[in-house]
Amino acid sequence: MSDEELSQMVSDAIAQSGAAGMQDMGKVMGILKPKVQGRADMGQVSQMVKSQL
């Protein structure tokens, strides 16, 4: 999975969850995990979510 594709999925998940800050990271990760598990490193996903929140 490319960084661009992952970044777009993170952006979509943030919008979908209505996340407003770091306190909402769990909501965003909950949406992303089933979509990216096995396709991307979860550590990288977590870093990308943190950078976009």
JOWOQUI-V261174 format. One record per backbone hydrogen bond with DSSP energy under -0.5 kcal/mol. CO is the residue of the C=O (numbers start at 1). NH is the residue of the N-H. If there is no record, write none. Layout:
# JOWOQUI-V261174
co = (CO & CO)
nh = (NH & NH)
This chain:
# JOWOQUI-V261174
co = (2 & 3 & 4 & 5 & 6 & 7 & 8 & 9 & 10 & 11 & 12 & 13 & 14 & 14 & 21 & 22 & 24 & 25 & 26 & 27 & 28 & 29 & 30 & 31 & 32 & 32 & 33 & 36 & 36 & 40 & 41 & 42 & 43 & 44 & 45 & 46 & 47 & 48 & 49)
nh = (6 & 7 & 8 & 9 & 10 & 11 & 12 & 13 & 14 & 15 & 16 & 17 & 18 & 19 & 24 & 25 & 28 & 29 & 30 & 31 & 32 & 33 & 34 & 35 & 35 & 36 & 37 & 39 & 40 & 38 & 45 & 46 & 47 & 48 & 49 & 50 & 51 & 52 & 53)
